[in-house]
Structures are given as C-alpha cells and as structure tokens.
Amino acid sequence: MKTFFALALTLSALPISISASINPAIAQSTPVEPTVSIRAFNFPTFYVRHRNFLGEISPISSSLDRADARFTVRSGLASSNCVSFESSNFPGYYLRHQNFTIVLALNDNTTLFKNDATFCIKPGLASLTNVSFQSYNFPTYYIRHKNFKLYIDPYSTDSVFFNDATFTLVAPFIP
C-alpha cells in the first residue's frame, strides 16, 4: 500500500495545506487522495476503522474490514483549517469523540457534533513524517489508541502516548 509521506492536501473541497502545517520542506509533495485509510504508527499492520460504530485499530482482512477502514477527508465541520473523517461505507456518518471515545455517528448538524467531529492534523508526535490528530474542541487532547480502541486523551510527553497518537495516511483500501 502506497504511503503518502507528503501531505499536501489539494482537494477542491479542502482548501488547506496539511503539509505546510507539518513540515514546510515537504510542501511540494504528492497530494493526499480525498479518501484515505489510516495506519497505526506503532502497529503497522493495524488500521483505523469503525466496528459496531466504535473507533478502533485492527488488522484488515475482509471486504467489510476494508470498507470500514476507508474515510473521506472532508473540510473540518467546525473549522476549515482542520478535517473531519466521513465513513466511506456509511455516508453522512463521521468519526467523532463522545465521552472521550471515538465513535462513528450520523451528522446531526449541531454545533456540538461539528466540534466533536473536527480534528486538526499536526506533525506526528512520534515521527514528523506521520501525523497526529488534535481534537478541535479539546485542543490539549489527541486521538490515540489504547487496547486497540480509539479515544481522545490529554497530551502527554510519554513515549507510549506519542506512539499511540501517531498515524500514517495511506492510499485507501479497495473494498
């Protein structure tokens, strides 16, 4: 699977440049596709996916797994400087945090939903050629995996947190 180390986002729907916020040296790089899969940094055979409307990381083996691990990158519902992740197999459903747990939920168009479903892409905490996702409405919190489930947790300088909160955007799985 091709990895996009270059994170210049040149989608007409997303007028932001991810690469500029991560590393100006890679700003001239390949654009990220509008649909992506997201690989865990410290578990390179595990990918972000939804299962039973909960966010998790897991190995991908079936067509259902591949479909659940594909997300359309949208301009952030609460801020165009950030992004929101819409499920490719459940249009209108987005990854959001709810009680600090990442869930897949139908966009109800409320301010709370938009805030909870918006994440700002930051340089990877464990590796600058990767990314971390900062919560828009809890800016000291980042998406991370813990026991293979996805949460937002407060920033920590612990190396385990850095590794668990770092991801790689890759070409999307084909269902």
Residue frames as a rotation matrix with the C-alpha (Angstrom) as fourth column:
MET 1
0.585 0.811 0.000 0.00
0.811 -0.585 0.000 0.00
0.000 0.000 -1.000 0.00
LYS 2
-0.151 -0.647 0.747 1.41
0.604 -0.659 -0.448 3.37
0.782 0.384 0.491 -1.00
THR 3
0.117 0.099 -0.988 2.18
0.930 -0.361 0.074 5.72
-0.350 -0.927 -0.134 1.90
PHE 4
0.524 0.077 0.848 1.71
0.481 -0.849 -0.220 9.44
0.703 0.524 -0.482 1.48
PHE 5
-0.185 -0.647 -0.740 4.65
0.971 -0.235 -0.038 10.94
-0.149 -0.726 0.672 3.34
ALA 6
-0.970 -0.083 0.229 3.73
0.152 -0.941 0.302 14.08
0.190 0.328 0.925 1.52
LEU 7
-0.390 0.861 -0.325 0.61
0.862 0.218 -0.457 15.53
-0.323 -0.459 -0.828 2.96
ALA 8
-0.936 0.127 -0.329 -0.21
-0.218 -0.942 0.256 18.45
-0.278 0.311 0.909 0.71
LEU 9
-0.337 0.900 0.276 -3.99
0.662 0.435 -0.610 18.48
-0.669 -0.023 -0.743 0.59
THR 10
-0.905 -0.057 -0.422 -5.10
-0.234 -0.762 0.604 19.94
-0.356 0.645 0.676 -2.71
LEU 11
-0.534 0.802 0.267 -8.72
0.841 0.537 0.070 18.93
-0.087 0.262 -0.961 -2.79
SER 12
-0.586 0.376 0.718 -11.21
0.135 -0.828 0.544 21.44
0.799 0.416 0.435 -4.07
ALA 13
0.520 0.840 -0.155 -13.35
0.254 0.022 0.967 20.66
0.816 -0.542 -0.203 -1.02
LEU 14
0.706 -0.364 -0.607 -10.39
0.660 0.028 0.751 21.21
-0.256 -0.931 0.260 1.30
PRO 15
0.745 -0.397 0.537 -8.58
0.140 -0.694 -0.706 24.49
0.653 0.601 -0.461 0.70
ILE 16
0.783 -0.510 0.357 -5.95
-0.550 -0.300 0.779 23.77
-0.290 -0.806 -0.516 3.34
SER 17
0.310 -0.765 -0.564 -2.41
-0.442 0.409 -0.798 22.54
0.842 0.497 -0.211 3.05
ILE 18
0.997 0.042 -0.068 -1.67
0.034 0.553 0.833 19.82
0.072 -0.832 0.550 5.55
SER 19
0.394 -0.918 -0.045 1.98
0.833 0.377 -0.404 19.68
0.388 0.121 0.914 4.59
ALA 20
-0.048 -0.429 0.902 2.57
0.025 -0.903 -0.428 23.33
0.999 0.002 0.054 5.42
SER 21
0.574 0.308 0.759 1.34
-0.708 -0.278 0.649 22.74
0.411 -0.910 0.058 8.97
ILE 22
0.971 -0.236 0.038 3.51
0.193 0.865 0.464 19.64
-0.142 -0.443 0.885 9.31
ASN 23
0.072 -0.997 -0.003 6.76
0.499 0.033 0.866 20.34
-0.864 -0.064 0.500 7.55
PRO 24
0.589 0.190 -0.785 7.35
-0.416 -0.761 -0.497 23.16
-0.693 0.620 -0.369 5.04
ALA 25
-0.464 -0.866 -0.186 10.10
-0.654 0.194 0.731 21.06
-0.597 0.461 -0.657 3.42
ILE 26
-0.801 0.186 0.569 7.52
0.397 0.877 0.272 18.63
-0.448 0.444 -0.776 2.07
ALA 27
-0.119 0.820 -0.560 5.02
-0.166 -0.573 -0.803 21.22
-0.979 -0.002 0.205 0.83
GLN 28
-0.268 -0.023 -0.963 5.78
-0.937 -0.226 0.266 20.43
-0.223 0.974 0.039 -2.82
SER 29
-0.878 -0.257 0.403 4.80
-0.258 0.965 0.054 16.79
-0.403 -0.057 -0.913 -2.36
THR 30
-0.817 0.556 -0.152 2.12
0.203 0.525 0.827 14.49
0.540 0.644 -0.542 -3.69
PRO 31
-0.384 0.749 0.540 -1.45
-0.835 -0.532 0.144 15.39
0.395 -0.396 0.829 -2.78
VAL 32
-0.863 0.237 0.446 -3.37
-0.121 0.760 -0.639 13.17
-0.491 -0.605 -0.627 -0.41
GLU 33
-0.751 0.660 -0.002 -6.34
0.243 0.279 0.929 11.50
0.614 0.697 -0.370 -2.04
PRO 34
-0.322 0.693 0.645 -9.77
-0.749 -0.603 0.274 12.59
0.579 -0.395 0.714 -0.80
THR 35
0.855 0.519 0.013 -10.36
-0.428 0.691 0.582 9.07
0.294 -0.503 0.813 0.50
VAL 36
-0.200 -0.977 0.078 -7.74
-0.772 0.108 -0.626 7.57
0.603 -0.186 -0.776 2.80
SER 37
0.709 0.190 -0.679 -7.01
0.341 0.751 0.566 4.72
0.617 -0.632 0.468 5.13
ILE 38
0.430 -0.492 0.757 -5.14
-0.752 -0.659 -0.001 5.46
0.500 -0.569 -0.653 8.35
ARG 39
0.369 -0.407 -0.836 -2.43
0.299 0.903 -0.308 3.12
0.880 -0.137 0.455 9.63
ALA 40
0.995 -0.094 -0.017 -1.32
-0.003 -0.204 0.979 2.98
-0.096 -0.974 -0.203 13.26
PHE 41
0.479 -0.878 -0.013 2.31
-0.766 -0.411 -0.494 4.07
0.429 0.247 -0.869 13.61
ASN 42
-0.362 -0.710 0.604 3.37
-0.926 0.349 -0.145 1.52
-0.108 -0.612 -0.783 16.21
PHE 43
-0.147 0.335 0.931 1.22
0.040 0.942 -0.333 -1.35
-0.988 -0.012 -0.152 14.90
PRO 44
-0.592 -0.217 -0.776 1.97
-0.608 -0.512 0.607 -1.12
-0.529 0.831 0.171 11.16
THR 45
-0.930 0.353 -0.105 -0.44
0.175 0.673 0.718 -3.92
0.325 0.649 -0.688 10.23
PHE 46
-0.275 0.850 -0.450 -3.34
0.884 0.040 -0.466 -2.26
-0.378 -0.526 -0.762 12.10
TYR 47
-0.785 0.108 0.610 -5.60
0.335 -0.754 0.565 0.41
0.521 0.648 0.556 10.63
VAL 48
-0.794 0.602 -0.087 -8.17
-0.324 -0.540 -0.777 2.85
-0.515 -0.589 0.623 11.97
ARG 49
-0.742 0.652 -0.157 -11.64
0.107 0.346 0.932 1.52
0.662 0.675 -0.326 11.31
HIS 50
-0.379 0.699 0.607 -15.13
-0.925 -0.273 -0.263 1.52
-0.018 -0.661 0.750 12.75
ARG 51
-0.716 0.270 -0.644 -16.80
0.122 0.956 0.265 -1.63
0.688 0.111 -0.718 14.00
ASN 52
-0.032 0.819 -0.572 -20.25
0.943 0.214 0.254 -1.54
0.330 -0.532 -0.780 15.57
PHE 53
0.654 0.329 0.682 -19.99
0.316 -0.937 0.149 2.27
0.688 0.118 -0.716 15.45
LEU 54
0.852 -0.491 -0.180 -16.88
0.041 -0.280 0.959 2.35
-0.522 -0.825 -0.219 17.65
GLY 55
0.660 -0.703 -0.266 -13.43
-0.626 -0.317 -0.713 3.51
0.417 0.636 -0.649 16.52
GLU 56
0.727 -0.493 0.478 -10.60
-0.067 0.642 0.763 1.01
-0.683 -0.587 0.434 16.81
ILE 57
-0.004 -0.717 -0.697 -7.43
-1.000 -0.008 0.015 -0.20
-0.016 0.697 -0.717 15.15
SER 58
0.434 0.127 0.892 -7.25
-0.244 0.970 -0.020 -3.72
-0.867 -0.209 0.452 13.81
PRO 59
-0.772 -0.608 0.184 -5.68
-0.029 0.323 0.946 -5.83
-0.635 0.725 -0.267 11.09
ILE 60
0.071 0.781 -0.620 -7.63
-0.827 -0.301 -0.474 -5.70
-0.557 0.547 0.625 7.83
SER 61
-0.787 -0.408 0.463 -8.53
-0.152 0.856 0.495 -8.98
-0.598 0.319 -0.735 6.14
SER 62
-0.291 0.764 0.576 -12.10
0.815 0.513 -0.268 -8.98
-0.501 0.391 -0.772 4.79
SER 63
-0.472 0.213 0.855 -14.01
0.625 -0.603 0.496 -6.77
0.622 0.768 0.152 2.39
LEU 64
0.690 0.721 -0.069 -16.04
0.530 -0.438 0.726 -5.46
0.494 -0.537 -0.684 5.36
ASP 65
0.325 -0.673 -0.664 -12.79
0.748 -0.247 0.616 -4.58
-0.579 -0.697 0.423 7.19
ARG 66
-0.644 -0.620 0.448 -11.56
0.760 -0.452 0.466 -2.72
-0.087 0.641 0.763 4.08
ALA 67
-0.033 0.725 0.688 -14.82
0.559 -0.557 0.614 -0.81
0.828 0.405 -0.387 3.75
ASP 68
0.823 0.377 -0.426 -14.81
0.545 -0.307 0.780 0.12
0.163 -0.874 -0.458 7.46
ALA 69
0.159 -0.871 -0.465 -11.21
0.692 -0.238 0.682 1.40
-0.704 -0.430 0.565 7.15
ARG 70
-0.498 -0.245 0.832 -11.90
0.810 -0.474 0.345 3.91
0.310 0.846 0.434 4.34
PHE 71
0.139 0.507 -0.850 -12.63
0.713 -0.647 -0.270 7.54
-0.687 -0.569 -0.452 5.15
THR 72
0.276 0.000 0.961 -13.33
0.771 -0.597 -0.221 10.55
0.574 0.802 -0.164 3.01
VAL 73
-0.531 -0.521 -0.668 -11.33
0.798 -0.573 -0.187 13.52
-0.286 -0.633 0.720 4.27
ARG 74
0.399 0.739 0.543 -13.67
0.794 -0.574 0.197 16.50
0.458 0.352 -0.816 4.50
SER 75
-0.428 -0.382 0.819 -13.03
-0.058 -0.893 -0.446 20.09
0.902 -0.238 0.360 5.38
GLY 76
-0.916 0.007 -0.401 -13.47
0.389 0.261 -0.884 20.27
0.098 -0.965 -0.242 9.15
LEU 77
-0.045 0.994 0.096 -17.13
0.824 -0.017 0.566 20.58
0.565 0.105 -0.819 10.07
ALA 78
0.676 0.267 -0.686 -16.23
0.681 -0.583 0.444 23.18
-0.282 -0.767 -0.576 12.73
SER 79
0.410 -0.621 -0.668 -13.16
-0.336 -0.783 0.523 24.73
-0.848 0.010 -0.530 11.07
SER 80
0.993 -0.039 -0.112 -11.88
-0.098 0.256 -0.962 24.67
0.066 0.966 0.251 7.51
ASN 81
0.201 -0.974 0.101 -8.34
-0.924 -0.223 -0.311 24.69
0.325 -0.030 -0.945 8.96
CYS 82
-0.503 -0.276 0.819 -8.92
-0.624 0.771 -0.124 21.15
-0.597 -0.574 -0.560 10.21
VAL 83
-0.677 0.241 -0.695 -10.52
-0.509 0.529 0.679 17.96
0.531 0.814 -0.235 8.87
SER 84
0.050 0.690 0.722 -13.40
-0.822 0.439 -0.362 15.60
-0.567 -0.576 0.589 9.52
PHE 85
-0.906 -0.408 -0.112 -13.42
-0.411 0.785 0.464 11.92
-0.101 0.466 -0.879 8.58
GLU 86
0.135 0.986 -0.092 -16.59
-0.952 0.104 -0.289 10.69
-0.276 0.127 0.953 6.86
SER 87
-0.221 -0.130 0.967 -17.12
-0.106 0.988 0.109 6.95
-0.969 -0.078 -0.232 6.61
SER 88
-0.772 -0.104 -0.627 -16.94
-0.623 -0.074 0.779 5.77
-0.127 0.992 -0.008 3.01
ASN 89
-0.833 0.452 -0.318 -19.42
0.252 0.822 0.510 2.95
0.493 0.345 -0.799 3.58
PHE 90
0.002 0.850 -0.527 -21.81
0.988 -0.084 -0.131 4.97
-0.155 -0.520 -0.840 5.77
PRO 91
-0.561 -0.230 0.796 -22.13
0.504 -0.857 0.108 8.36
0.657 0.462 0.596 4.04
GLY 92
0.265 0.628 0.732 -23.16
-0.216 -0.701 0.679 11.10
0.940 -0.338 -0.050 6.45
TYR 93
0.965 -0.035 -0.258 -21.51
0.252 0.375 0.892 9.29
0.066 -0.926 0.371 9.39
TYR 94
0.389 -0.844 0.369 -18.32
-0.376 -0.511 -0.773 10.74
0.841 0.162 -0.516 10.83
LEU 95
-0.079 -0.516 -0.853 -15.70
0.816 0.458 -0.353 9.81
0.573 -0.724 0.385 13.37
ARG 96
0.233 0.140 0.962 -16.27
-0.363 -0.906 0.219 11.97
0.902 -0.400 -0.161 16.43
HIS 97
-0.836 -0.417 -0.357 -15.44
0.184 0.401 -0.898 11.84
0.517 -0.816 -0.259 20.09
GLN 98
0.265 0.906 0.330 -18.19
-0.428 -0.196 0.882 11.29
0.864 -0.375 0.336 22.61
ASN 99
0.935 -0.009 0.353 -17.30
-0.342 0.226 0.912 10.92
-0.088 -0.974 0.208 26.28
PHE 100
0.173 -0.984 -0.043 -13.66
-0.840 -0.170 0.515 10.81
-0.514 -0.053 -0.856 25.09
THR 101
-0.188 -0.151 0.971 -14.32
0.256 0.946 0.197 7.68
-0.948 0.285 -0.139 22.99
ILE 102
-0.724 -0.046 -0.688 -14.08
-0.621 -0.391 0.679 7.79
-0.301 0.919 0.255 19.19
VAL 103
-0.199 0.760 0.619 -17.38
0.289 0.649 -0.704 6.67
-0.936 0.039 -0.349 17.67
LEU 104
-0.955 0.089 0.283 -18.97
0.263 -0.188 0.946 6.69
0.137 0.978 0.156 14.24
ALA 105
-0.340 0.859 -0.382 -22.12
0.528 -0.162 -0.834 8.81
-0.778 -0.486 -0.398 14.34
LEU 106
0.060 0.504 0.862 -24.61
0.975 -0.213 0.056 10.36
0.212 0.837 -0.504 11.95
ASN 107
-0.913 -0.386 0.130 -24.03
0.370 -0.919 -0.134 14.08
0.172 -0.074 0.982 11.48
ASP 108
0.013 0.954 -0.299 -26.93
0.991 -0.052 -0.120 15.76
-0.130 -0.295 -0.947 13.27
ASN 109
-0.022 -0.129 0.991 -25.65
0.624 -0.776 -0.087 19.19
0.781 0.617 0.097 12.18
THR 110
0.934 0.274 -0.231 -25.42
0.346 -0.519 0.782 20.52
0.095 -0.810 -0.579 15.74
THR 111
0.566 -0.756 0.328 -22.53
-0.656 -0.655 -0.376 22.67
0.499 -0.003 -0.867 16.86
LEU 112
0.351 -0.420 0.837 -21.50
-0.723 0.446 0.528 20.01
-0.595 -0.790 -0.147 19.37
PHE 113
0.750 -0.057 0.659 -21.36
0.335 0.892 -0.304 17.33
-0.570 0.449 0.688 16.68
LYS 114
0.865 -0.424 0.268 -19.35
0.109 -0.363 -0.926 19.55
0.490 0.830 -0.267 14.34
ASN 115
0.421 -0.727 0.543 -16.88
-0.883 -0.466 0.060 20.38
0.210 -0.504 -0.838 17.12
ASP 116
0.368 -0.225 0.902 -16.54
-0.508 0.764 0.398 16.74
-0.779 -0.605 0.167 18.21
ALA 117
0.722 -0.014 0.692 -16.01
0.477 0.734 -0.483 15.54
-0.501 0.679 0.537 14.60
THR 118
0.873 -0.452 0.185 -13.27
-0.151 -0.610 -0.778 18.05
0.464 0.651 -0.601 13.77
PHE 119
0.670 -0.739 -0.074 -9.59
0.508 0.384 0.771 17.22
-0.541 -0.554 0.632 14.17
CYS 120
0.794 -0.489 -0.361 -6.57
-0.594 -0.748 -0.294 19.32
-0.126 0.448 -0.885 13.35
ILE 121
0.834 -0.546 -0.073 -3.74
0.470 0.775 -0.422 17.49
0.287 0.318 0.904 11.62
LYS 122
0.754 -0.642 0.141 -0.45
-0.605 -0.593 0.532 18.03
-0.258 -0.486 -0.835 13.40
PRO 123
-0.060 -0.844 -0.533 3.07
-0.785 0.370 -0.497 16.71
0.616 0.388 -0.685 12.87
GLY 124
0.536 0.253 -0.806 3.28
0.103 0.927 0.360 13.15
0.838 -0.276 0.471 14.14
LEU 125
0.791 -0.191 0.581 4.19
-0.608 -0.354 0.711 13.14
0.070 -0.915 -0.397 17.81
ALA 126
0.587 -0.579 0.566 6.43
0.059 0.728 0.683 10.09
-0.808 -0.367 0.461 17.32
SER 127
-0.372 -0.678 0.634 7.59
0.738 0.199 0.645 10.87
-0.563 0.708 0.426 13.77
LEU 128
-0.300 0.218 -0.929 7.40
-0.224 -0.962 -0.153 14.08
-0.927 0.162 0.337 11.75
THR 129
-0.900 0.015 -0.435 6.76
-0.430 0.121 0.894 12.16
0.066 0.993 -0.103 8.53
ASN 130
-0.571 0.771 -0.281 3.50
0.735 0.633 0.243 10.95
0.366 -0.068 -0.928 10.06
VAL 131
-0.391 0.530 0.752 0.50
-0.258 -0.848 0.463 12.74
0.883 -0.013 0.469 11.57
SER 132
-0.818 0.328 -0.473 -1.34
0.565 0.299 -0.769 13.17
-0.111 -0.896 -0.430 14.83
PHE 133
-0.269 0.837 0.476 -4.94
0.419 -0.343 0.841 14.34
0.867 0.426 -0.258 15.16
GLN 134
-0.982 -0.080 -0.171 -5.64
0.188 -0.493 -0.849 17.07
-0.017 -0.866 0.499 17.71
SER 135
-0.132 0.986 -0.100 -9.21
0.986 0.120 -0.120 17.49
-0.106 -0.114 -0.988 18.91
TYR 136
-0.341 0.072 0.937 -10.68
0.443 -0.867 0.228 20.79
0.829 0.493 0.264 17.72
ASN 137
0.420 0.648 0.635 -12.76
-0.245 -0.593 0.767 21.48
0.874 -0.477 -0.090 20.83
PHE 138
0.949 -0.311 0.048 -10.35
0.023 0.220 0.975 19.89
-0.314 -0.925 0.216 23.32
PRO 139
0.786 -0.596 -0.167 -7.06
-0.396 -0.277 -0.875 21.22
0.475 0.754 -0.454 21.90
THR 140
-0.115 -0.853 0.509 -4.91
-0.992 0.123 -0.018 19.54
-0.047 -0.507 -0.861 24.53
TYR 141
0.187 0.277 0.943 -6.36
-0.288 0.933 -0.217 16.14
-0.939 -0.231 0.254 23.53
TYR 142
-0.439 -0.385 -0.811 -5.29
-0.894 0.102 0.436 13.88
-0.086 0.917 -0.389 20.66
ILE 143
0.774 0.571 -0.274 -6.74
-0.608 0.790 -0.073 10.77
0.175 0.223 0.959 19.05
ARG 144
-0.467 -0.881 0.075 -4.83
-0.878 0.452 -0.159 7.75
0.106 -0.140 -0.984 20.29
HIS 145
0.355 0.531 -0.769 -5.37
-0.326 0.842 0.430 4.03
0.876 0.098 0.472 20.54
LYS 146
-0.507 -0.375 0.776 -5.36
-0.861 0.194 -0.469 2.20
0.026 -0.906 -0.422 23.84
ASN 147
-0.523 0.266 0.810 -6.05
-0.104 0.923 -0.371 -1.55
-0.846 -0.279 -0.455 23.96
PHE 148
-0.849 0.019 0.528 -6.85
0.509 0.295 0.808 -1.22
-0.141 0.955 -0.260 20.24
LYS 149
0.330 0.944 0.021 -9.78
0.937 -0.325 -0.126 1.17
-0.112 0.061 -0.992 20.88
LEU 150
-0.442 -0.460 0.770 -9.69
0.614 -0.781 -0.114 4.84
0.654 0.422 0.628 19.82
TYR 151
0.417 0.463 -0.782 -10.01
0.881 -0.417 0.223 7.69
-0.223 -0.782 -0.582 22.30
ILE 152
0.333 -0.484 0.809 -9.05
0.024 -0.854 -0.520 11.29
0.943 0.192 -0.273 22.72
ASP 153
0.537 -0.285 -0.794 -6.61
0.842 0.239 0.484 11.63
0.051 -0.928 0.368 25.59
PRO 154
0.943 -0.231 -0.238 -4.77
-0.165 -0.949 0.269 14.62
-0.288 -0.214 -0.933 27.02
TYR 155
0.588 -0.800 -0.123 -1.36
-0.283 -0.062 -0.957 15.33
0.758 0.597 -0.263 25.55
SER 156
0.889 -0.411 0.203 1.44
-0.069 0.318 0.946 13.57
-0.453 -0.854 0.254 27.37
THR 157
0.339 -0.850 -0.403 5.20
-0.939 -0.283 -0.195 13.55
0.052 0.444 -0.894 26.84
ASP 158
0.111 -0.214 0.970 5.24
-0.385 0.891 0.241 9.80
-0.916 -0.401 0.016 27.45
SER 159
-0.730 -0.483 -0.484 6.71
-0.621 0.172 0.764 7.85
-0.286 0.859 -0.426 24.50
VAL 160
-0.740 0.548 0.389 3.81
0.551 0.826 -0.116 5.35
-0.384 0.129 -0.914 24.63
PHE 161
0.258 0.841 -0.475 1.36
0.318 -0.538 -0.781 8.22
-0.912 0.051 -0.407 24.16
PHE 162
-0.150 -0.401 -0.904 3.46
-0.696 -0.606 0.385 9.63
-0.702 0.687 -0.188 21.30
ASN 163
-0.963 -0.269 -0.005 3.46
-0.203 0.712 0.672 6.25
-0.177 0.648 -0.741 19.53
ASP 164
-0.520 0.833 0.190 -0.23
0.730 0.549 -0.408 5.58
-0.443 -0.074 -0.893 20.16
ALA 165
0.385 0.670 -0.635 -1.21
0.266 -0.739 -0.618 9.06
-0.884 0.069 -0.463 18.91
THR 166
-0.349 -0.555 -0.755 0.77
-0.652 -0.435 0.621 8.89
-0.673 0.709 -0.210 15.65
PHE 167
0.402 0.597 0.694 -0.71
0.230 0.668 -0.708 7.62
-0.886 0.445 0.131 12.39
THR 168
-0.792 -0.599 -0.115 0.11
-0.013 -0.173 0.985 7.35
-0.610 0.782 0.129 8.70
LEU 169
0.332 0.860 -0.387 -2.31
-0.518 -0.177 -0.837 8.42
-0.788 0.479 0.386 5.99
VAL 170
-0.730 -0.555 0.399 -2.19
-0.029 0.608 0.793 5.82
-0.683 0.568 -0.460 3.20
ALA 171
-0.744 0.472 -0.473 -3.94
-0.560 -0.054 0.827 5.10
0.365 0.880 0.305 -0.07
PRO 172
-0.044 0.821 0.569 -7.45
-0.957 0.128 -0.259 3.84
-0.285 -0.556 0.781 0.70
PHE 173
-0.711 -0.038 0.702 -8.30
-0.018 0.999 0.036 0.18
-0.703 0.013 -0.711 0.82
ILE 174
-0.605 0.578 -0.549 -10.35
-0.696 -0.048 0.716 -1.03
0.387 0.815 0.431 -2.09
PRO 175
-0.118 0.623 0.773 -13.47
-0.845 0.346 -0.408 -2.69
-0.522 -0.701 0.486 -0.65
